[in-house]
Amino acid sequence: MSETASKAAPVPQSRLARSAAIGGTATRIFGSAALSGVTRIALGERPRLQDLLMTPANIQRLTSQLARMRGAAMKLGQLISMDAGDVLPRELTEIMARLRAEADFMPPKQLKQVLNAAWGEGWLKNFESFDVRPIAAASIGQVHRAQTKDGRDLALKVQYPGVRRSVDSDVDNVGSLIKVSGLLPNGFNLSYLLDEAKKQLHQEADYVREAEQLQAFSLHLKDSTEFVVPKFEADFSTDTVLAMEYLDGVAIEKLVDYPQDIRDGVIERMLELALREVFEWRHIQSDPNFANYRFDPDTGGIILLDFGAATELPLWVSDAYFGLIRDGLKGNWETVLAHSLTLGFLNEAMSDAEKEKITDMIMYSFGMLGAPGVFDFGDTRHAEEMRRRGIDLAAEVETVFLPPIETLLVQRKLAGMYLLARQFDARVNLSDKIKAAINL
């Protein structure tokens, strides 16, 4: 969740209102494109459709509208930017990436209506204080801090009205807008991604399920001194309000200004946690948003928040990743190929040349991961080389294949860890950590 909400704006609640908002945005975008196209043609130019559609003004127009709608419309943008950002055009990725940081919040009048429906009128008498302005806002809900009469300090996650029942229509509407933009690469299976997004968004809008996930991670980490999970507070929780203990801390990304040893230690622990989630518990919190982590400078503990995207992994996923990492570090090319096919990094429909290029990229990554000593995330040479190889591959690939959603969830988790480590310029003995996780 974004710590700094943009502005107060009512959430459109009915399907008709939400569809009209998307439709109106599309009309304005295409109207702007048509006018610009006529002007440029009159000047003797032959503009491409996507150049007319994805102007800076239209990008801002679409981003602002999705941020105002919140719900699945906004969340879908976040998912696409993380899951498919490497294969989508820069313009579309830019739109979606902005949605990870922008979210309007409900005005007090609408908030009161939501809480009246959840708790009944007169609920304020149960609190010593209640902050009307949220301390965080995102796609599914916003968080308020409150102190109860019996002395508890709570964080209350309040779901936006209409979000749950509008998931399917929101996803369909945004998907249609993306399709007509002309920005998708050939063969990109957007329908598959949209279907999976619907499933995940229904889960994230289920606060009863999230409460169960919260408590499950509390059990996973009950003996940990390095990670803290807020306590679930059942008496103030409903299907639209998730109440938990308020834990104070510093936004994790602010540690960029902390000493090197603290930054390195945080990344080491978060990497160990990610590996435990995949290989030991087979239960991952798959949303890599930095706002889901905070740091307690007094104890050095890492606070874990937001378990709406937590999910159990099938055994075949953990086994395939285990085999891929083990054989990749050993340099076993043929078995790496087999595990990559299982996980969906490779596809039987690909040409042998495409398979070889992708496998070479995978083996290159294991070459740097398996190198002894400290891995410097601040050294961009490896990332630049991987990007160069990816661009070369994309130029030759005619059809884009997406891995199974289970693989995408793990990749999103690992990508989030990498991005944070790079932001910290962390230096970690990566090889030893990975080998310890797979008993190599």
Secondary structure, 3 states (H helix, E strand, C coil): CECCCCCECCCCCCHHHHHHHHHHHHHHHHHHHHHHHHHHHHCCCCCCHHHHHCCHHHHHHHHHHHHHHCHHHHHHHHHHHHHCCCCCCHHHHHHHHHCCCCCCECCHHHHHHHHHHHHCCCHHHHEEEECCCCCEECCCEEEEEEEECCCCEEEEEEECCCCHHHHHHHHHHHHHHHHHCCCCCCCCCHHHHHHHHHHHHHHHCCHHHHHHHHHHHHHHCCCCCCEECCCECHHHCCCCEEEEECCCCEEHHHHHHCCHHHHHHHHHHHHHHHHHHHHHHCEEECCCCHHHEEECCCCCCEEECCCCCEEECCHHHHHHHHHHHHHHHHCCHHHHHHHHHHHCCCCCCCCHHHHHHHHHHHHHHHHHHCCCCCEECCCCHHHHHHHHHHHHHHHHCCCCCCCCHHHHHHHHHHHHHHHHHHHHCCEECHHHHHHHHCCC
